[in-house]
């Protein structure tokens, strides 16, 4: 299972699974460990798991949050912990105690050990108190982003843009695809029209975005998955408008000029309106530079 989002803690990317809004997010301990040892992050996690203080903390967390936690097995690990011979993998801890605070994921992308944020922050403190602060800072940023995303209905707008794309592709199929074109040429025509919209709105082609974001591209994500709510609204409008311009017989260069100007104008309007919405909750006296005494 690939991470659903990423933190950037002072240049170190940390995978996140789950949603931060419900305080059910899990952070990648493997990624956090790379701050201490980029080549052998698993060894860092393993060393942390050997500590008696770690086992006591994990056990206490499970007792508070997990009614199915196996206390007897935990006691056995706690009694053995701290000795030179003691080792405990995250997988063994999970399977033996029915723990839910740690999660082990396999896979080339996003594999490793994940932990509930309570536990991940404790691990980060052991790795580096300074690094922990960078993690918390970007985690708060991610929580804010997710809250804003839900508030503006980003998911619904993204779904609408995908549905609306069929209007666009139908116009391409009907007016730009001819029998003389080979299968490869037909595929290029569809991709070229999509990229024309990308350049008009985002300023770059899909291929350029993939080259700049290889990890995200490997997860099957694309430039439109990272669009803002305003960009998604404009994209929906552009897809419909381009379909009409294709029907009118305008060349791609002519359509690009019109769509690029359309994107620029609509973005200015949407950003201006968003600023107004944010100011609704501001004391109007502050906006006038005065306040009631």
ABEGO torsion letter per residue (X at the ends): XBBABBBBBGGBBBBBBEBAAAGABBBBAAAAAAAABAABAAAAAAAAAABAAAAAAAAAAAAAABAABBAAAAAAAAAABGBAABBBBAAAAAAAAGBAABBBBBEABGBEBBBBAAAAAAAAAAABAAAAAAAAAAAAAAAAAAAAAAAAGAAAAAAAAAAAAAAAAAAAAAAABBAABBAAAAAAAAAAAAAAAAAAAAGBBAAAAAAABAAAAAAGBBAAAABBAAAAAAAAAAAAAAAAAAAAGBBAAAAAAAAAAAAAAAAAAAAAAAAAAAAAABBAAAAAGBBBX
